[in-house]
């Protein structure tokens, strides 16, 4: 296969593999990386030469070349749920690609001390496996102006092998620790200098080949002579001695300098090279010997759980109609769908701007899901709705989350169907599309985004052909964005196939909440079907086996991500200007409920009022769909 074919094949691999990204350059040397970075904010990712299995971000900032080690964190170590996360100084991400995407998209500095930012990727032009047969190890050649490969230099020796060796991709890297293996540490040169902020700055000399015998001694080198048989069974050790080694490894891993989270460069760890005996034992336990996990006794665990006392804690509802006081709805106008209140709502949507509205919607959703203000009756503990809604005691919170989306999507439909002309309906649809774009793309509020999309995708709104045709003619770009981007993304979110974006502030919790709500029946059994509201979200969304498994997996992981979601949401919760109380009330569930059903009707059973208003909207939509296009709006 030609070099161009290999490169095309590498870049076509699944996106979760780092090899598929053009900014990843493998075992690129420091000197070669700096030669590729010609302008400020240009960056690439390469393998660390002094920390095996770790990655380094090389970038150019203010005319200087900087190198940052991407720290790898072990989550749930020594368990069946063990996985890795990657970070610089802020929150950690599941993949290096998500980490890079976050910093490129947000424009935040890699470290506070350096202020370096990344924007332009320096994509590789040759495959990682391209090499020229040399003395002992493989070296890659750089293409000349005519497209041929001239003098060789050490670019991708990490991926090079002897002639005839096969590329093993995708590959799984071994677990990374702060200690440098003995055979690698013997060849490490000390020609690098560290600045006060922990960033390794470049030197103009001593950039030769670091590992002369890299093809045979490097722990990740792809050698055709490597044995294909599994490693020998590890020797048995005393339990106490094994625990002492793990404790020592844990201490060294979290205290060592280069992986401490300060964004330092790929330098050697002098603290890890103390005495040879402890180093040898640690290297043996971390690199050579696979961990032996004790078999989990599921039957014993289940028996113990059944013997535990079931504590029925009470969690209050997040929707408080009793103490709600409105600034939008006058006290004298408490009937359903008051025209004056409807005019105020449409005016706020039209004049406030989509970004301002998205900020206020996200502000309300963050307090609704992530604010640690819920008092658990019977416990001296405060928690958020996201952390409690998937517990057996969180039934009221699940109902609140469902009711908020049901109410909001009906509010979206009402603002569209109550317009007088097709052009006004198209304008209102466009206003909601702009709000959905800002809510999802700029702020990562998937909960609010899903509520808007549920409203725009209601059959009562989709049947308005005249309004949608005007939207496509007048607001072509927004209509295309809705059809080509928003709707497919929303569908994949409901199917559980869309990964969580790096900038997510509130997750798409409706599908997993609905899965759990199925077991909110009497005595924890299945919920009986409710025929009074056939168009409910519970009846509209249908999950196959794979989607249900994905949503249940999300329900298990989302409460653990609450703190990371709060960190991403701080810029929204602490804006430069104080939020408008009127706009905050516009997106509160209490205001929408009182407006749609009146002060008395808002306290009736939810499914009954949802069904009544849905029937009214269905009749209105059928009447509007049968009307001919307005004369002023005809093409």
N, C-alpha and C positions, 0 to 999 in steps of 0.2 A: 504494500500500500504506500502511496506517495505521502510526502509530508503534509501537503494540503488536505489529502484525504484523512490522514490521522488527526489533524487539527479539527477538521469538520466533525469527525466521529467523537472526539473528546468533548467538543462544545455541544453536541447533541445528546449527551448523557443527561439523566434526570437532574433537575436543578438542586436537589438536596446533596448531590455530590459536588464537592468543591472543584473537582477537575472540570466541570462543565462551565465554569465561569472564566471569562477571558482575562480578568484581572489577577487570576491565580497563576503564578509562574514557577511553582514547584521549588526545587532546591537551587534557586537563583542566588548567586553570591551577592554580597553586599555591594561590591564595586559595580557589578553589572546592573544591579537594581538602581543605583544612583545614576548610572549612565542613561538608563531608560527614562528617568523622571526629569523632564526638561522645563516644566512650567509649574508655578505654584498651584497647590491643591491637587496635583496629580498624584496618583497612588497606585500601589499594587500590593498583593499579598504573596508571601513566599514562605518556605520552610525555614525554621530557625536552625542555624548551623551549630549552635552550642546547646540547645535544648531539644533533644530529639522528640519528634511527634508534636511539637508546638509550632504555631504559625507566627509570623512577624508581619506587621503592616509597615511598609516603607512608603514615605510620602515626602513631598517637597513643600516647605512652608517658609515664606519670607526669604527665599534664596538659599535655605539650608535643607539638607537631607536629614530626616528624622526617622527613627526606627522604633516601633512599639511592639512589644510582645503581646499577643492576644492570649489572655489568661484563660485557661481551661479549668472549669470547676466541676467537680464530681458531685452530682445530686443523688441522694439516697445511696451512699456507697455500701458495698457488700450486701446488697439486696437484689432481688429479682427486678426491681424498678430502677436499677442504676443506669444513669445516663449522664451526658456531658452538657454543659452550657458554657458560652464564651462571652467575655466582657473585657472592657478597658477599665473605666472608673465607675460608670453608672450601672444600669440594669444589665442583666445577663440575658443572652438569647440562645435558642436551641441550636442554631447553626451559625457558622461564620458568615454565610451569605446574608442571613437576617441581620446580623450585627453590622455588616458593611452597609446594607441598605438603609438601616436606621440612621447611621451617621451621615450618609450622603444625602438622604432626604431631609433630615432635620437641620443640617448645617451646624450642629453643635461641635465644639472642639473635642478632639480625642482625649486631651488631658487639660486640666485647668492651668497647669503650670506652663505648658508649651503654647497653648492656644491654637494648635495646628488643626486645620480643617481639611476634609477631603471632598472632592467633587468630580474630578476627571479620572476615569480608570485608564491605566496604561495596559492595554490588552496585548496579550502575547501573539506573535506572528508565526511561531513554529510550535509543533506539538511537544508535549512534555517528554515524549519518548524519542525525539529526534536526537541522534548522537553520531559522532564519528569515532570509529574504532581507533583507540589510542594505545598507550602502553599497557596500563593496568585497568583503568576505569574509563568509562564513557564520558565524552564531552560533547556539548552541542555547539554547532556552528551558527554564526549570525549571518543572515542573508545580506548580500551586497546590493548595490543599486540595480544590478542586472538580474536579481532574483536568485543567483547562485550563492552557495555557502562558502565563505572564505575561511579566514583563520579561526581556529577553534578556541573557545574560552569556556570556562566552567560555568555553564548555566543550569543545565538540568541533569547533572550527574546523579542526583538522587533517584531519578527514574531510569537512568541508563543501565544497561546490563551487557553481558557478553553477547556476541553475535548468536542469534538463534533463540535468545531468551524471549519469553512471551510476556506481554504487558498484563498485569493482573489488576484489572479495574472492573467494577468498583472494589476498593480495598478498604479494610477496616483498621484504623490505626490503633496501636496499643494504648493503654492508659498512661497518661502523662503525669509525671511528678516533678518536683523541683530538683531532684538529685540527678546529676549527670552520670551516666554509666562509666565504668572505669576505662573501658577500651576507647571510649570517645574522649574522655577527659584528658587522656595522655597526649592527644594530638591538638588540643585547643591552644590557639595562640592568644596572646594577651595584648594585641595591638589596638585596643579600643578604649576610648575614654568616655566617662560618664559625666554629664553636666549636673548641676545642682537640682534640677527638676526631675531627675531620673530618666531623662531621654538620652539615649546613646547617640552622640553626634559622630559624623563620619570623619575618618582620617584619610589622608591621601596616599598612604603607603600601607604595606603589609596586608595586601588583599590577595595573596596567593592562594593556592589550594590548601584548605585547612586539613582535609583528611586525605593523606596520600593513599591509604589503603581503603578508600571508602567503599569500593565494590565488594570488599570481603568483610570489613569490620563494622560498617554502619548497620544500625539495627533495622532500618527500613529499606536497605538497598535490595533491589530486585536482581537476584543472582540466579542464573540457570542451574547452578550446582547446589542450591539450597535443598535440603531433604524435604520430600513431600510427605513423609510419615509424621504423625502427631508427636509432640514432645513426650519425653518419658514421664512416667507418673511421679509426682513430687514426693519427696521423702516426708514421712510423718514426723511431726514435731509435738512437743509437749504443749498442751493448751495454754498454760500460763505464759510460756515463752512466746508463743504466737501472738497472744494478746499484747505482750510488752512490745513486740516488734511493730504491731499495728499502731499502738499508741505513739511509739517513737516516729513512725512514718507520718502519722497524722500531724504531729508537732512540727516536724521538719517541713511538711508540705505547706502548712499554713503560715509558718514563720519565715520561710526563706525569702530572700530579698527580691528576686526577679519576678516571682509570681504573686507579689503582695498587692497588686492592683494599682501601682503607681505609674503604669505605662512605660516602664523601663525597656531598654533595648535588649537584644539577644546576646547578653554577656554571660560569662561563666559564673557559677555560684561558688564563691570561696567558702561560704558557710557550710556547703554540702560536702566539702572535701576535707573533713576533720580527720578522724582516724580511719585507717583503712579497714579495720574490722567492722565497725558499724556501717561503713559505706558498703562494704561487700554484702553484709546481711540485708541491708535495705534494697540494694540493687537486685539481690536474689529474689526478694519477696515481691518486687514491683515489676520487674521486666521478664524474668526467666520463668517464674513459677505461676501458673494460673491459680486463682483463689479457689479453695474448696469450700462450697457452701453446704451447710447442713440442710438436710431434707426437711421441708416444712410439713408439719403434721396438721392437715386441714381438719381431720375429724376431732382431734383434741381441742383445737381452737374453736370449732363450732360448738362443741359441748360446753366449753367455758362461757361462750357468748350467751348460750341459752340459759345458763345458770345466773347470769347477771340480772340485776333489777332493772326493769324498764322505767325510766324516769320520764314522765310526761310533762316536759317543760312547756310553758305557754309563751308564745311570741306574738306581740301585738301587731296589728295591721299597720302598713305604711300609709294607707289612705285614710285620712281623718276628715270626714265630712261634717262632723259635729262642730268642730272649732274653725271651720273654713270661713274666711271673710274675704270677699272679692273686691278688687278695684276695677275690674272690667265689667262685671255684671252689677248694675245698680240694685239696691235693696228692693225697689218697687217692681223690678222686672225679674220675677222668679219663675215664669212659665217656660215651657220647652221652646227652644229655637226662636227666641225673641229677635226680631229683625234689627233692632238697635245694637244688640250685642253682636249679632252676626256681622253687621257693618264694621264694628270696631275691630273684630278679629281679622277680617279681610284687609282692613286698612293697615293694621300692624304687620301683616304678612307682606303687603305690597311695598311699604315705605321703609322698613327697617333694614333691609339688606340681608342676603342669605348668610354671610359669615357671622354677622351679629346674632341673627336668629339661631344659627347652629351653635354658637358659644353658649347661649342661654339654654337651649335644649339639652346640650351636653352637661351643663351645670346642674340642671334638674335631674337628669338621669344618673349622674355620678352620686349625688346625694341620695337618690332613690335606691341605688344598688350597693354603693361602696362606703357610704357614711357609717362609721362605727357608732351609731347612736341607738341601736336596738337593745333594750334591756330584757334579758331573759328572766322571766319570773321564776323564782326558786334558786337562781344562781347569781352570784355577785360578779357578773361579767357583761361586757358590752361587745357587740359584734355587728357586722354589716349584713345586709340582706343577701348578698352573694354567698356569704359563708354559711348562712343558715337555711337558704331556700331548698337545699338538697338533703336536708335532714328529715327524718320522719316527723319531727315537731314543727317543721317549716311549712305546714299546709297553708296557713294564712298568707305567708309571703309568696308562695306559688300562685295563689289566687290573685294577689295584688299585681304580680308581674304580668299575668295573663290579662287581667282587667285593664291595666294601663295600655297595653297594646290594642286590645279590642276597642277601648274608648277612643284612642288616638286615631286608629284607622277609620272609625266612623266619623270623627271630626274632619279628617281629610276629605272623605266622600261628601259630607254635608257642604263644606265650603265650595266644592266643585259643582254639585248638582243644583245648588240654590242660585247660581248665576243666571242672569237674564238672557244672555246671548251665547252663541257658540264661541265667539272671540273672547268673551270674558272667561268662559270655562277653559279655553286654551291658555289664557294668561295665568289663571290660577293653577292649572296643572304645571305650567312652566315654573311658577314660584315654588311649588313643592319639589320639583325635580332639582332645582338649584339648591334648595335646602338639603335634599338628600345627598347631593354631591359633596357639599361642604361638610356635612355631618360625618360621612364615611371617610372621604379622602383626606381632609385637612385635620380632623379631630379624632378619627378612629372610634367614633361612637356607633358601634354596630347595633346596639339595642335601640337607639333612636332611629337609626337608618332603617332597621327592619320594620318599625312601626309605620314610618312614612311609606315604605314599599308595600306593606300589606294594604294600606289604603289605596295607593295608586293601582294596585293589581286586583282590586275588587271587581267582580263582574259588572257591578252597577256603574263603575267608572270606565272600564275597558269597552263597554258597548257604545260609548259616545263617539261614534266614528267621525262625525263632523268636527268635533272639537279636536280630536287627534290629528285629523288631516290639516287643520289650520296650524296646529302645533308643528307639524312636520314642514309646513311651508314657511312659517314665520320664524320659528325657533329651531331651525334645522339642526344646528350643532347639539343643542340640548336634547332634542328628540333622538338623535343618533346615539348620544351618550346613554340615554335611558335604555334604548333597545339593544345596543351592542355591548354595553359595559355593566350598567346597574342591574338590569333584569337577569342576565346570566350569572352574575356574581351572587345575587340574592337567591337564585335557585340552587346554586352549589352550596351556599350557606345552609339552606334548609335541608339539603341532602347530606350535610356533614363532610363534604369533600373539599371544602375551601379551607386552607390553613389559616391560622390566626395571623393577621398582618402585624408587623413589628410595632406599629404605632397605635395599637388597640388600647383604648381607654375603658370602654365597656363592651363586654363580649355579647355575642348573639345567644342569649340564654333561653329564648322561647322554645326551640325544639327539645333541649334536655329537660326543661321545666315541664313541658307537656308530657314527656315520657314518664317523669316521676308523678305527675298529677294523675296518671292512669291508676295509680295504686292508693289514691286518697279516698277510697271507698270505706264503708263501715268496717271497722276492725282491721284496717290496713289492707283490705282486699281490693279487687278491681273495681273501678268506678263504673257505675251503671250508665249505659248510654242515655243521653238527654235528647229526646226528639223535639223539645220545644224550640231549640235553636240549632237547626241543621247546618247553618252556614258558619258555625263557630270555628275558631282555629283548631280546636280539638278534632272536629270532623273534616276540616278542609285539608290539613296536612296529613299525608300518609307516608309512613316510613317503612322501607323494606328492611331486611335483616342487617345489611351493611350500614345503612343510615342509623338504625337504632343502636347498633354497637358503637358507632362513632359518637353519637350524642351521649350515650352513657359514659364513654371514656372522657368526653368533655366535661360532664358533670363531676367526674372524679378529680379532674385536674384544675378546673376553674377556681374553686375555693383556695387552692394553694397559690394561685397567681394574683390574689387580691392585693397583696402589698405591691407587687410590680405594677399592677394597673393603677394604683394610687400614685405611684411615683410619676408615671407618664401623665397623669391627670393634674398634677400640681400646677402647670401653667394655666390650665383652664379654671381651676378653683381659686387661683390667686391672680386675677387679671390686673392689668395696669389701671383700668378704670372700673369703678363699682358697677355691678350688673344692675340693669333696670328692673325694679320690682314688678312693673307691668308686664314686661316680656317674660320674666320668670313665671308669673302666674299664667301667662298664655299657654305654657307647656305643662302645667300641673294637671294631674288627673282629676282633682276635685273641681277645677274650673270647667273642664270639658264635660264632666258628668252633670254638673248643675245646669250648664248651658243646653246640653242635648236633651235632658229629661226633666228639667225643672228641679226645684229644691225638694219637692216631695218624691218625685219619680226617681231621683238619684239614690234614694234609700231602699227602693224595691229590689227584689232578687235580680242579680245581674243578668242571668240568661233570659229572663222575661223581658227586661227593657232592651237588651241587645236584639232580641228577636223582633220586637215591635218596631224599633227604628229601622232595622234591616228591611222589613216588609215595606215600610214607607219609602225607603230609598229605592227599592226594587220597582215600585210603581212609578216613582218619579223618573227613573232611568228609562223604563220602557216607553213612557210618554215622550221623553226627549229624543230617544233614538228613532222614534217613528216620524219625527218632524223633518221636513226637508231642510236643506242648508239655508241659512240666512242669506238674503239677497245681497247685503253689503259684503258678506264674506265669501261669496261665490268666486271661483277662479275665472 
